[in-house]
Amino acid sequence: MPLLRDADLTAAFDHAARSYDTLVAANPGYHAHLRRSARRLCLPGDGRGLNLLDLGCGTGASTAALAAVLPGAEITAVDASPGMLRRAARRPWPRPVRFVHAPVEHLADAGVTGPFDAVFAAYLLRNTADPDAVLASALRLLAPHGRLAVHEYALSGRAAHRAVWNAVCGGLVLPVAALLGDGALYRHLRRSVIAFDTAEQLGERVRRAGFERVRVLPLPGWQTGITHTVVARRPSAGTGEVLR
């Protein structure tokens, strides 16, 4: 089965929105890992006075992680799926979040122009047709020395970690998703991880995009070697980087 892209992927996420939170809640450590990646941005204090961008916010789990770690920050959360965004907007937020319906490739058209102090992208890059273009957009949207955290299923390259991923998806996730009528989406999500970068390759992709201080950090639990945080920083002006 080919990977879903663009309108087909958006439609699949729209259909799955009603049960998405139930499925991810069954994933041990899912929300704790997002909070850990948010902390890895290493932003000061409670985030008061900072502007954060959550790219690919889905039903708001990544947004909730940012709000928990940085409760004083102003958050803009973007997603291409209106169904997922409706779920996110219905969550009880301790302070207002700006939700924007837009593909990440067309943020400026939706009025998302920055600059932001940090960009958080969880489970996003492998689901885009051009991840390099998404990273280039993130770089442009960040203020000098702004932080990036990419939280992503990116396998270590070891056969054992790939085997665990396939076993969990094939034995647990896909049967439940099929019963819910969302088998096509979750088959895509399984394949998208196998087809995407390894953790090392993802770090190199971020570095090639013009970011500095790139680090690839593992996450614990059953997702060890499967899910990683890539953290990086936009260089300051005048460092010789091409910043558009």
Backbone hydrogen bonds, N-H to C=O, Kabsch-Sander energy under -0.5 kcal/mol:
donor,donor_aa,acceptor,acceptor_aa,energy
8,D,5,R,-1.5
9,L,5,R,-0.8
10,T,6,D,-2.5
11,A,7,A,-2.4
12,A,8,D,-1.8
13,F,9,L,-2.4
14,D,10,T,-2.5
15,H,11,A,-2.2
16,A,12,A,-1.8
17,A,13,F,-1.0
17,A,14,D,-0.7
18,R,15,H,-0.5
19,S,16,A,-1.3
20,Y,16,A,-1.2
21,D,17,A,-0.6
23,L,19,S,-1.9
24,V,20,Y,-2.4
25,A,21,D,-1.9
26,A,22,T,-0.7
26,A,23,L,-0.9
27,N,24,V,-1.6
30,Y,27,N,-2.1
33,H,29,G,-2.9
34,L,30,Y,-1.5
35,R,31,H,-2.0
36,R,32,A,-2.1
37,S,33,H,-2.3
38,A,34,L,-2.1
39,R,35,R,-2.3
40,R,36,R,-1.6
41,L,38,A,-1.4
42,C,39,R,-2.1
47,G,44,P,-1.5
49,G,72,G,-0.7
50,L,47,G,-2.4
52,L,50,L,-0.5
52,L,74,E,-3.2
53,L,118,A,-2.2
54,D,76,T,-3.1
55,L,53,L,-0.7
55,L,120,F,-2.8
56,G,78,V,-1.3
57,C,54,D,-0.5
57,C,78,V,-2.5
60,G,57,C,-2.2
62,S,57,C,-0.6
64,A,60,G,-2.7
65,A,61,A,-1.7
66,L,62,S,-2.0
67,A,63,T,-2.6
68,A,64,A,-2.1
69,V,65,A,-2.1
70,L,66,L,-2.9
72,G,46,D,-2.9
73,A,46,D,-0.6
73,A,70,L,-1.8
74,E,50,L,-2.8
75,I,73,A,-0.5
76,T,52,L,-2.5
77,A,98,R,-3.2
78,V,54,D,-2.8
79,D,100,V,-1.8
85,L,81,S,-2.2
86,R,82,P,-2.2
87,R,83,G,-1.5
88,A,84,M,-2.2
89,A,85,L,-2.9
90,R,86,R,-1.2
91,R,88,A,-1.3
93,W,91,R,-1.0
98,R,75,I,-2.4
99,F,97,V,-0.8
100,V,77,A,-2.8
102,A,79,D,-1.8
102,A,100,V,-0.8
106,H,103,P,-2.0
107,L,104,V,-0.7
110,A,106,H,-0.7
110,A,107,L,-1.1
111,G,108,A,-1.7
112,V,107,L,-2.4
113,T,111,G,-0.9
116,F,141,L,-2.6
117,D,51,N,-2.7
118,A,51,N,-1.1
119,V,147,R,-2.4
120,F,53,L,-3.1
121,A,149,A,-2.6
122,A,55,L,-0.7
123,Y,121,A,-0.5
123,Y,151,H,-3.5
127,N,124,L,-2.1
128,T,125,L,-1.7
133,A,130,D,-0.5
134,V,130,D,-1.6
135,L,131,P,-2.2
136,A,132,D,-2.2
137,S,133,A,-2.1
138,A,134,V,-2.3
139,L,135,L,-2.3
140,R,136,A,-2.0
141,L,137,S,-2.0
142,L,138,A,-1.1
142,L,139,L,-0.5
143,A,116,F,-2.8
145,H,234,R,-1.4
146,G,143,A,-2.9
147,R,117,D,-2.4
148,L,232,A,-2.5
149,A,119,V,-2.2
150,V,230,V,-2.8
151,H,121,A,-2.3
151,H,149,A,-0.6
152,E,150,V,-0.7
152,E,228,H,-2.5
154,A,152,E,-1.0
154,A,226,I,-1.8
156,S,225,G,-2.2
162,R,158,R,-1.6
163,A,159,A,-2.3
164,V,160,A,-2.0
165,W,161,H,-2.1
166,N,162,R,-2.4
167,A,163,A,-2.3
168,V,164,V,-2.7
169,C,165,W,-2.4
170,G,166,N,-2.8
171,G,167,A,-2.6
172,L,168,V,-1.9
173,V,168,V,-1.8
174,L,169,C,-3.1
176,V,172,L,-1.4
177,A,173,V,-2.7
178,A,174,L,-2.5
179,L,175,P,-1.6
180,L,176,V,-1.5
181,G,178,A,-1.1
182,D,177,A,-2.9
186,Y,182,D,-1.9
187,R,183,G,-2.3
188,H,184,A,-1.9
189,L,185,L,-2.6
190,R,186,Y,-2.1
191,R,187,R,-2.3
192,S,188,H,-2.9
193,V,189,L,-1.2
194,I,190,R,-1.3
195,A,191,R,-2.5
196,F,192,S,-1.0
199,A,155,L,-2.6
202,L,198,T,-2.5
203,G,199,A,-2.1
204,E,200,E,-2.0
205,R,201,Q,-2.2
206,V,202,L,-2.2
207,R,203,G,-2.0
208,R,204,E,-2.6
209,A,205,R,-1.3
210,G,207,R,-1.6
211,F,206,V,-1.4
212,E,233,R,-3.1
215,R,231,V,-2.6
217,L,215,R,-0.6
217,L,229,T,-3.3
219,L,227,T,-1.1
223,Q,220,P,-0.7
224,T,221,G,-1.9
226,I,223,Q,-2.8
227,T,223,Q,-2.4
228,H,152,E,-2.5
229,T,217,L,-2.9
230,V,150,V,-2.8
230,V,228,H,-0.5
231,V,215,R,-2.3
231,V,229,T,-0.6
232,A,148,L,-2.1
233,R,212,E,-2.4
234,R,146,G,-2.8
239,T,236,S,-1.2
243,L,241,E,-0.9
244,R,242,V,-0.6
